[in-house]
Amino acid sequence: MKKITTIFFDVGGVCLTNGWDNVRREKSAQQYSIDYEEMELRHKLVFMKFEKGKLSLDKYLDEVVFFRRRNFSKEEFIEFMYSQSRAFNSTLNILQQLVTKNKYLLATINNESLELNEFRIKKFKLNKYFKAFFSSCYLGVRKPEYEIFYKAICILQKEPGECLFIDDSEENAQAAKVSGLNAIQLNEPGELQKKLEEYKIKI
């Protein structure tokens, strides 16, 4: 195994809670008395474009929520969406220690829509830790597609074998391995330090 020089982190599920997954969508449906099944059907029709940066948050909500008159505003709903994000402090503490050691290039490879991605970067000051954000909304491709991993390592001019990718999804971790990267699949954020030690990355 080559020496690890670069660590790619997923954001939702590793650094923060997921931004807009089915749990948050169901919670929003309950909060605003929306038909969840109808909302999910409409979400599935457009979420690929949404996460690839080809559909704005405003247009997404027009398609998924505000296709009919509601007794709440779009601004109120967006505020609710943003309020669902929480930090995993155990991961952010590890990231801070990795930044202090200055031995690894830290970046993200994550699936996220544009407005939510930028809100979460700013809200949780993720640019304190990461030098680059290879987000689906910027690159126009999403995990587990091979191309997102390929673009990240080409832009950084790294060899796959010197890179480590961390994700909570087994499918995404496996896709990274198929792409030649080392990969960790986390069942929960508290496992991170132990998993890093398996790659001789000391915290």
C-alpha positions as CSV (number, residue, x, y, z in Angstrom):
1,M,0.0,0.0,0.0
2,K,1.3,3.4,-0.9
3,K,1.7,6.1,1.7
4,I,-1.5,8.1,2.1
5,T,-1.0,11.7,1.2
6,T,-4.6,12.8,0.5
7,I,-7.9,12.1,2.5
8,F,-11.3,12.6,0.9
9,F,-14.2,13.0,3.2
10,D,-17.9,12.6,2.5
11,V,-19.8,15.4,4.2
12,G,-23.3,14.1,5.1
13,G,-23.1,11.1,7.3
14,V,-19.4,11.7,8.1
15,C,-18.8,15.3,9.0
16,L,-22.4,16.5,9.4
17,T,-25.8,15.0,9.4
18,N,-27.2,14.4,5.9
19,G,-28.5,17.6,4.4
20,W,-31.7,16.5,2.6
21,D,-32.2,12.8,2.8
22,N,-35.4,10.8,3.2
23,V,-35.4,11.3,6.9
24,R,-35.3,15.1,6.6
25,R,-37.9,15.0,3.8
26,E,-40.3,12.9,5.8
27,K,-39.8,15.3,8.8
28,S,-40.6,18.3,6.6
29,A,-43.7,16.5,5.3
30,Q,-44.9,16.0,8.9
31,Q,-44.0,19.6,9.9
32,Y,-45.9,21.1,7.0
33,S,-48.7,18.5,6.4
34,I,-47.4,17.5,3.0
35,D,-48.3,14.2,1.4
36,Y,-45.0,12.4,1.9
37,E,-45.5,9.7,-0.8
38,E,-46.4,12.3,-3.4
39,M,-43.4,14.4,-2.4
40,E,-41.1,11.4,-2.7
41,L,-42.4,10.5,-6.1
42,R,-41.8,14.1,-7.3
43,H,-38.4,14.2,-5.6
44,K,-37.2,11.1,-7.4
45,L,-38.0,12.6,-10.8
46,V,-35.6,15.6,-10.3
47,F,-33.1,14.8,-7.6
48,M,-30.3,13.8,-10.0
49,K,-30.5,17.2,-11.7
50,F,-30.8,18.9,-8.3
51,E,-27.6,17.2,-6.9
52,K,-25.7,17.7,-10.1
53,G,-26.2,21.5,-10.0
54,K,-28.6,21.5,-13.0
55,L,-31.6,22.5,-11.0
56,S,-31.7,25.4,-8.5
57,L,-33.2,25.0,-5.0
58,D,-36.0,27.4,-6.1
59,K,-36.9,25.3,-9.1
60,Y,-36.6,22.1,-7.2
61,L,-39.1,23.3,-4.6
62,D,-41.4,24.4,-7.4
63,E,-41.4,20.8,-8.7
64,V,-41.5,18.9,-5.4
65,V,-43.4,21.1,-2.8
66,F,-44.8,24.3,-4.4
67,F,-46.5,22.7,-7.4
68,R,-49.7,23.7,-5.6
69,R,-50.7,26.5,-3.3
70,R,-49.4,26.0,0.3
71,N,-50.2,27.8,3.6
72,F,-46.5,28.4,4.2
73,S,-43.8,30.3,2.2
74,K,-40.9,29.0,0.2
75,E,-38.6,31.0,2.5
76,E,-40.0,29.4,5.6
77,F,-39.5,25.9,4.1
78,I,-35.9,26.7,3.0
79,E,-35.2,27.9,6.5
80,F,-36.5,24.5,7.8
81,M,-34.3,22.6,5.4
82,Y,-31.2,24.5,6.5
83,S,-32.0,24.0,10.2
84,Q,-31.8,20.2,9.9
85,S,-28.0,20.2,9.5
86,R,-25.9,19.3,12.6
87,A,-22.2,18.8,13.0
88,F,-20.6,15.5,14.2
89,N,-18.1,17.1,16.6
90,S,-16.1,13.9,16.9
91,T,-15.3,14.2,13.2
92,L,-14.6,17.9,13.2
93,N,-12.2,17.4,16.1
94,I,-10.3,14.8,14.2
95,L,-10.2,17.1,11.1
96,Q,-8.8,19.9,13.3
97,Q,-6.0,17.6,14.5
98,L,-5.3,16.5,10.9
99,V,-5.1,20.2,9.9
100,T,-2.7,20.9,12.7
101,K,-0.4,18.0,11.8
102,N,-0.4,19.3,8.2
103,K,0.7,15.9,6.8
104,Y,-2.3,15.3,4.5
105,L,-4.2,17.1,1.9
106,L,-7.9,17.1,3.0
107,A,-10.8,17.5,0.5
108,T,-14.4,16.4,0.1
109,I,-16.1,14.2,-2.4
110,N,-19.8,14.6,-1.7
111,N,-23.2,14.6,-3.2
112,E,-25.1,17.8,-2.5
113,S,-27.3,20.4,-4.2
114,L,-25.7,23.8,-4.8
115,E,-27.4,26.1,-2.3
116,L,-27.4,23.5,0.5
117,N,-23.8,22.6,-0.1
118,E,-22.7,26.3,0.1
119,F,-24.8,26.9,3.2
120,R,-23.3,24.0,5.0
121,I,-19.7,24.9,4.0
122,K,-20.2,28.4,5.4
123,K,-22.4,27.5,8.5
124,F,-19.9,24.9,9.8
125,K,-16.7,26.7,8.4
126,L,-15.7,23.5,6.5
127,N,-13.1,25.5,4.5
128,K,-11.1,25.6,7.7
129,Y,-10.4,21.9,7.2
130,F,-10.7,21.2,3.4
131,K,-8.6,22.6,0.6
132,A,-11.1,21.6,-2.1
133,F,-14.7,20.6,-2.4
134,F,-15.4,18.0,-5.1
135,S,-19.1,18.3,-4.7
136,S,-21.6,16.8,-7.2
137,C,-23.2,20.2,-7.7
138,Y,-19.8,21.6,-8.9
139,L,-18.6,18.7,-11.0
140,G,-22.0,17.6,-12.6
141,V,-21.4,14.0,-11.6
142,R,-22.3,12.2,-8.4
143,K,-21.2,9.2,-6.3
144,P,-21.0,6.3,-7.0
145,E,-20.1,7.3,-10.6
146,Y,-16.5,6.6,-11.4
147,E,-16.0,10.0,-13.0
148,I,-16.3,12.0,-9.7
149,F,-13.4,10.1,-8.2
150,Y,-11.4,10.4,-11.5
151,K,-12.0,14.1,-11.7
152,A,-10.9,14.7,-8.0
153,I,-7.6,12.8,-8.3
154,C,-6.8,14.4,-11.7
155,I,-7.5,17.9,-10.5
156,L,-5.2,17.3,-7.5
157,Q,-2.7,15.4,-9.6
158,K,-2.7,12.4,-7.2
159,E,-2.3,8.7,-7.7
160,P,-5.4,6.7,-6.6
161,G,-3.3,4.5,-4.3
162,E,-2.1,7.5,-2.3
163,C,-5.7,8.6,-1.6
164,L,-8.1,7.5,1.1
165,F,-11.8,8.1,0.8
166,I,-14.2,8.0,3.8
167,D,-18.0,7.6,3.4
168,D,-20.9,6.2,5.3
169,S,-22.3,4.5,2.2
170,E,-21.0,1.0,1.4
171,E,-21.9,1.5,-2.2
172,N,-19.8,4.7,-2.4
173,A,-16.9,3.2,-0.6
174,Q,-16.9,0.2,-2.9
175,A,-17.1,2.5,-5.9
176,A,-14.0,4.3,-4.7
177,K,-12.1,1.0,-4.3
178,V,-13.1,0.0,-7.8
179,S,-11.6,3.4,-8.9
180,G,-8.3,2.5,-7.2
181,L,-8.6,4.5,-4.1
182,N,-8.3,3.2,-0.5
183,A,-11.7,3.5,1.2
184,I,-13.3,3.4,4.6
185,Q,-17.0,2.8,5.1
186,L,-18.2,4.2,8.4
187,N,-21.2,2.7,10.2
188,E,-21.2,5.7,12.5
189,P,-18.9,8.7,13.0
190,G,-17.4,7.5,16.3
191,E,-15.5,4.7,14.4
192,L,-13.4,7.2,12.5
193,Q,-10.3,7.4,14.6
194,K,-10.0,3.6,14.9
195,K,-10.5,3.2,11.1
196,L,-7.9,5.8,10.3
197,E,-5.4,4.0,12.6
198,E,-5.7,1.0,10.3
199,Y,-4.1,3.2,7.6
200,K,-1.4,4.3,10.0
201,I,-3.0,7.7,10.3
202,K,-2.5,8.8,13.9
203,I,-4.6,11.4,15.6
